[in-house]
Amino acid sequence: MGHLLTRIKYCLIYKVGVHFPDRRVRVWALRALGYEVGEGTYFADDLVITLAYANRGRLRLGRRVAIGPGCILVLTAHANNSKVKQQLTEKERWITIEDDVWLGAGVIVLPEVTIGEGAVIGAGSVVTKDVPAHCVAVGNPARVIKKVGE
C-alpha cells in the first residue's frame, strides 16, 4: 500500500505542480520530484516529462535555462507491454541541460543526452545525442549548424 501511495503522491505533484500557472510552483514541483533545477530557469506550463513514478530518472536543469512551449523531455523510453520490449534495452533515464541553454518551442530531448552550456536548440528539433556548449543545433535529429554568435 505504501508504494501505491508514493506513486499517487508523485503523480499528483507532477500533474498539478508542473502544469501550474505560476512558474515558482512549477519549479517547486520538479524539485519535489527529486530533479535539479537551477535558479532563474523557466519552462512553460505545458512541459512534458515522460517518467516512471517508481524510478523517475535524473534530470538536471542548469541555471537560467529557457524551455519553450510544447517541449518534451523523455526520461523513460521503453516498449511498455509490447513483445518488442523483450528484445530491446531500456534507456538509462537521465538528461542534463547545462546553464544558459535555450530550447525553442516543441523541442524533444531523448534520454542519455547532455546539452552543453549556452547551446540553442531550434524549434521542433529532436535531440538524440549530446550537443556541445555554445552551439546552435536544429532538425530531426538535431545537428549542430553553427556556434552561438557566428
N, C-alpha and C positions, 0 to 999 in steps of 0.2 A: 504494500500500500504506500510506503514511503517513497518508493521510486516513482510511482504514478503521480503522487502529489508534487514531487520535484519537477517532473515533466510538465505538469499543468502550470506550475509557477513560472517556469521559463517560457512556456508558450504564451502566457498572459503578458509577461514582461515584453516579449518580442512583439506580439500582435498589437498591443496597446502602446507601449512606450516608444518603439522605433518609428511608429507612424503618427505619433502625437504632433499636433501643430507647432508646439513650442520646441525650438532647437535644443534648449537645455535639457528638456525631458528626454529627447531622443538620444542625446549623448549619455545621459544617466543610464538609460535602458541598456545601451551597448556595454557600458562599464559593468552594470549589474549582471549581464550575461557572461562576464569574465573577459571581455575584449579590451584591448588597449586603445584608447582614443586620446590623441594629443590635444593640447589647448588650441583653441581657435579653429578647430576642424568643423566643417559644415557639410551636412548631407541633407538632401531633400527628404520630405516625409513619405516618399514612395520608394525609398531604397529597399531592395530585396536582398536578403542574405539567406542563401539556402543552407540549412543547418540541420543536424540531427540533435534533438534535445538531450539525448543521452551522452553524446560526445560532440560538443559544439565546435570543436576545432580551435585554431588560433588565428585571430585577426588582429593585426596591428595597423592602426591608422596614425600616422605621424602628426606633427603639429601643422596647423594651417592647411590641411588637406581640404580641397573643394571637390565634392562629389555632386555632379549634376543630377537632374531629374531622370527617373526611369532606369537607374543603374542597377546591376545585379552583381553581387559578389558570391561566387559559387564556392562554398566551403565543403559541401558534400556532393560527390559525384559518384553515383552507383546505379545499377540497373534495377533497383528495388526487388521485386519478386520474379523478374524475368529469368528464364533459364540461362540467358546470356551472362547473368551475374556470376555464375559458377566458373566461367572462362575468363573473367576479367578481374583485375585487381582494383580495389578501391583506392582513390587518391588520398593523400596524407592529411588533408584538411587544414591548410594554412594559406594565408595571404598576408603579405607585408606591403603596405603603401607608405613610403617614407615621407619626410617633411616636404611641404610646399608642392605637392602633386595636385594636378587638376585633371579630373575625369569629366569629359564632356557628357552631354545627355545620352542616355541609352547605352553606356559602355558596359560590357560584360567582362568580368575578370574571373578566370578559371583557377582551380586550386594549384598550389605549389608555384605561385608567382610572386616575384618581388618587383615593385615599380620604384625605380630609383628617385632620389631627391630631385625636386624641381622638374620632373617629367610632366609632359602634357599628353593626354590620350584623347584623340579626336572622337567626336560624337559618333555613336553607333559601332565603335570598334570592339573587337573581341580579343582580349589579351590572353594568349595561350602560353607565353613564355616571358621570362624576365625582360624588363625594359630598363636600359641604363639611365643613370642620372642625367638630367638636363637635356633630354631628348624629346622630340615630338614623334609619337607613333600613331598610325591610323590604319584602318582596314580590318578585314577579316580573312586571315588572322592579322592582328596588329603588327606592323613592321615600322621600324624607325625610318623616318624620311628626312630628318634634319636635326641639328642641335637647336635648343631653345636660343632665340636671338639671332639666328642666321637669316 
